[in-house]
Amino acid sequence: MESVLGNKKAVAILLGPALIVFLGVIVVPVVWSFVYSLYSGNVIRGFTFVGAHNFARLWSDPEAHKALWFTVKYALVVTVGQILLGYALALLYVFVLRKASTLVRTMVFFPVVLPTVTVSLLFTRFFQYAPTEGPINSILGAIGAQHVDFFATGGTSFLVLVVMDLWRTQGFYAVLLYAGLVEIPDAVLDAARVDGAGGWRLVRHVVVPMSLPVLFSAVIFSFNSSLKVFDSVLALTKGGPGNDTTPLNLFMYKTSFLSTDYGYGSTIALLITVLCLAVTLVIFRSSRRDLTKG
């Protein structure tokens, strides 16, 4: 292995194709998007160089601020929900169900493979208000509560969107975190039990510290995915009512492809990229500090 890694030609042959693909798929589009952000227009009208105008527009655009706030709020709520639910399910698989967890894991994971549009239609029916009541409003009526039009306001639409995405994705994070928990040696857990650690103390002082690497990886993956939310919002609320549930990705899509303003749309795309990079760097720095302390 050392002889292979010390051979520059071998390293170039092994890494060259991957680097070319990375440059073509990741780096070139990002650079091209930055170039577009310096222009205004589209392929039909033509492009006009505007310099930093699009960045100034983004800074002062109230719609962009609203989309940014919704994106950050959604990402925080969904990430916390995904990690807590996923970790709780992973603990259930490992310490309660044990070998009998295969069927439960399969059932919980099943929504992950369903098309987003199908899940969105299902939840639209669940929370339907008119012309036909959905199961949720039927339950509210049965217990004497007032019926709610969940898609009439931004707050309730946000609630439905969060519940849907947590139901749809929690199985993936449960499996991801489960893979980290099963790597904890049984000898370590048995030694902790002999020393008197059990239940919450075992989880708090042994299981969580030893699963921190996979836990931080799950947080990075979850937060970045949530910042780039698009399909579930488009299928469930279309960004409404008004623009109350419009994230940056959907705002960028509408700007670029519906309003055909490629320059401003590229500027919004760069903002999303910077947000994802910033979040990843912050979590990486935090994880290195915590792992070093551990």
N, C-alpha and C positions, 0 to 999 in steps of 0.2 A: 504493500500500500504506500509506504513512504517513497519507494522508487517511482511509483506512478505519479504521486503528487509532486515530486521533484522534477518531473519531466514536463516542461512548458508546452510541448506539442500535445502531449496526452491530455493535459488540463484544458488546452484550447479545443481539442476534439470533443471532450466530454461536456464542457460548459458552453462551447460556442453555439450550438443549436438553441439551447435554452435561453441564452442571452439575446440571440437574434429575435426569437419569439417574444421575449419580454420587451425588447425595444419596440418591436412592431405593434404589439398589442397594448402596451401600457405607456411607454415614454413618448412615442411619436404622437398618439392622440392627445396627450396632455399638453405637449408643446404646441400642437396644431390648434387646440382649444384656446391656449393663451394668445396665439396670433389672431384668431378670430375675435377675441375680446377687445382688440385694439381697433376693430372696424365696426361699422354699422351697415345693415342691409342684408340682402340674401342673394341667392344665385340668379334670381329673375331680375330684380332691380339693379343688381350690382352692389359692390361694396365701397364704402367711403371710409377713409382713415379718420378716426376720431380720437386717437390717443387714449388718455385715461378717462374719457368722458363716461364710458360704461361703468367704470369703477366708482366714479362720483355719483352716478345715477343709482347704483346699487346701494351706496351709503345713505342716500336720502330717500329711497323708495319705501313708502310705508307698507306696500304689499310684500316687498322682500323682507322687511322686518317682521311682519306677521307670519310669513312662511318660515322664517328662521326660528322664531319663537315656538311655533307649532312643532317644528322638526326636533328641536332640542327637548321640548317637553315630552313629546312622544318617545324619543330615544331614551330619556331617563326613566320614564314610567315602564316602558316595555322591557328595557334591559334589567331593571330591578326585578320585575315580575318573572322574566324568563330564567334568571339566575336563581332566584329563591325557589320557584316552583321546580325547576330542573334539579336543583341540589336536593330538595326535599324528596323528590321522586327517586333520585339516585341513592339516597340513604335508605329509602324504603326497599329498593331492589336489593341492596347489599346486606342490610342488617335485619330486615323483617321477612321479606319474601324469599331471599336467598336463591336456591336452585329453582324454586317455583315461580321466579319472576319473568321467565321467558314469555309466557302468554300475556302478562300484564304489559311488559315492555313493547310487545308487538302491537297491542291494542292502543297504547298511548302514542306510539310512533306513527300509527296509521294516518292521522290527519296531515303529517308532514308531506306525504306523497300525493295528497289530493291537490288538484288544480286550484289556484287561488280564486278563480272566478266561481268555481263550484262552491267553495267554502263561503264566499261572499253572498251568493244567492241563498245559501242555507241560512245564514245569519240575517239576511234581509227578511226572509220569511219568519224567522224566530221573533224578530222585534217589530214586525209589521203592525201598523196602526190602522190604515185604511187602504183599500175598501174592505179588506178582510183582516180581522184581528189575528195576530200571531200568537204562539203559545205563551210568550212572556206577558203580553197584555191580557190574555185569557186568565192567567194565574193571578195577575193584579186585580182583575175584576172579581175573581172567585173569593179573594180575601178581603174584598171591600175597598181596595185602593183605587185611586183614580188612574184611568188609562193614560199612557204617555206616548206622544209621538216622538220616538227616539231620534228620528232623522230631521227634526224641525229646528233644532238648536245645535250650536257647535259643541256645547258641553256634553250632551247626551250622545251625539254622534261620535265624539272622541272616546267616550266610555265604551260604546259598542265596538269601535275599531280596536281598542286595546284588548277587550275580552276576546274578540275574534282572533287576533294575532297571537295572543297567549295560548289559546286553545290549539291553534294551528301549528305552533312552533315548539311548545314545551317538550314534546317527545324527543326532538332532536337534541336539546340541551340536556335532557335527562340521560340520554344515551352517552353524550359526550362526557358529562361529568361522572357517569357510572364507570366509564373506561378508566378514569383517573382514580376512582375509589378502589377498584378491584386490584390496582397495582400496589396498594398498601400491604406490606407483609403481614400475614396472620400472626407471626411471632411478636411483632410490635404491639398489635391489638391485645394479644393474650397477656403480654407483660404489663400493659397499662391496666387491664382488668385485675390482674393479680395485685397491683399496687393500689387498687381501690377505685380506679376510674371507671365509671359506667354511665350510660345514658348520655345526658347533655354534656357532662364533664369529658367523656371520652371523645365526643364529637368536637367540642370546643378546643381542647388542648392537644389532641392527637390527630384526629381525622382531618380537620380543616387545615392546620399547618402543613400536613404532608400532601394535601391535594391542592395547594396554592398554585403551582405551575399550570395545571389544567384549568383551574378556576379563573386565573387571569386571562388565559387564552380564550375561555368562553366569554368573559366580559368584553374583550376586544372584538371578538367576532360578533357578539350580540349588538354592541353599541354601534359598530360600523354598519351592520346590516340595517339597524333601525334608522340611522341617519340617512340611508339611501332608500327608505321606504317609498314605494311607488305603486306596485300592482294592486296591493290590497286596498289602498285608499281609492285608486281609480275605479276599482270594481265595486266597492261598497258605497262610497259617498260621492265620488267624482270631485272631491275637494270641497263639497258643499256642507251645509247650506251657505251660499255665497262663496267666500274663500276661507271659511272658518276651519276647515280640515285640509287645507292645501299645504303639503310639505314642499321643501325646496326642489326636490326632484320633479314633482308634478308642476310646480311653478316654472321650472326650467323647460319642461316639455311643452307647456302651453305657450311660453314665450318664443321658443325656437321653432316649433313645428305648426302651431296654430296661428300665432302672430307673425311667423317667419322673420323674427328678429334674431338672426344667428349670433350676432355680436354680443348682445345683452344676455342671451341664453348661455353662451359660452362663459360669460363672466359669472353667472350663477353656478354653472358647473364647476368652475374653479373654486368658488366658495365652498361647495360641498367637498371637493378634494382636500382643501386646506383643513376643513373641520375634521375629516376622517384621519388625516395625518396627525393633527394636533392631539386628538383623543388617543390615538395609538401611542404616540410618544409619551404622553402623560401617564398612561397606564403602564407602559414599559418601565418608566423611571420609578413609579411606585412599586412595581413588582420586584425590581432589582433591590430596592431598599428593604422591602419586607423579607425577601429571600435571604439577603445578606444578614439581617438581624436574626433570622431563624437559624 
